[in-house]
Amino acid sequence: QVQLVESGGGLVQPGGSLRLSCSASGIIFSSYTTGWYRQAPGKQREMVASITRGGSTTYPDSVKGRFTISRDNAKNTVSLQMNSLKPEDTAVYYCNAGRVVPSAEYWGQGTQVTVSS
């Protein structure tokens, strides 16, 4: 059974940093495109970072230069380093792993990130 487990969320002041981690059981992250998504109250879930099997990364403009996604193949984990956090970064953050062939997609349970003074 596949399970993705996020950790590292919490409360941080504006301008601060947090590091989220996602560990997987049942799948090997390096065989998937993995990503971090977030969903704020009343808003749609949006992708904030992704990394392909080959290691290419993608970020939306809203977090580019502040967030960094990385993958540790030895530990089978994916991390999201978030710097210069803003109140608008407040959301539940989800880890995702997906592939096209064969089709599969998995989500973690989410971790709350709150940026507030």
CORZIZI-V378915 format. One record per pair of residues at least 24 apart in sequence whose ideal C-beta (glycine too) atoms are under 7 Angstrom apart, sorted by sequence separation. I is the first residue (numbers start at 0). J is the second residue. If there is no record, write none. Layout:
BEGIN
i: {I | I}
j: {J | J}
END
This chain:
BEGIN
i: {1 | 88 | 89 | 0 | 1 | 89 | 88 | 50 | 86 | 85 | 86 | 84 | 48 | 35 | 33 | 29 | 28 | 29 | 33 | 35 | 28 | 27 | 28 | 39 | 39 | 23 | 38 | 22 | 37 | 38 | 22 | 37 | 21 | 37 | 20 | 21 | 35 | 36 | 20 | 19 | 35 | 36 | 18 | 19 | 34 | 18 | 33 | 33 | 17 | 16 | 31 | 32 | 16 | 31 | 32 | 17 | 31 | 16 | 28 | 30 | 14 | 15 | 14 | 26 | 13 | 13 | 11 | 13 | 19 | 21 | 23 | 26 | 8 | 21 | 5 | 5 | 3 | 19 | 3 | 17 | 13 | 3 | 5 | 8 | 3 | 4 | 5 | 7 | 8 | 10 | 11 | 13 | 1 | 3 | 5 | 6 | 8 | 12 | 5 | 10}
j: {25 | 112 | 113 | 25 | 26 | 114 | 114 | 77 | 114 | 114 | 115 | 114 | 79 | 68 | 70 | 70 | 70 | 72 | 77 | 79 | 75 | 75 | 77 | 89 | 90 | 75 | 90 | 75 | 90 | 91 | 76 | 91 | 76 | 92 | 76 | 77 | 92 | 93 | 78 | 78 | 94 | 95 | 78 | 79 | 95 | 80 | 95 | 96 | 81 | 81 | 96 | 97 | 82 | 97 | 98 | 84 | 98 | 84 | 96 | 98 | 83 | 84 | 84 | 96 | 84 | 85 | 84 | 86 | 92 | 94 | 96 | 105 | 92 | 107 | 92 | 94 | 94 | 110 | 96 | 112 | 114 | 105 | 107 | 110 | 106 | 107 | 108 | 110 | 111 | 113 | 114 | 116 | 105 | 107 | 109 | 110 | 112 | 116 | 110 | 115}
END
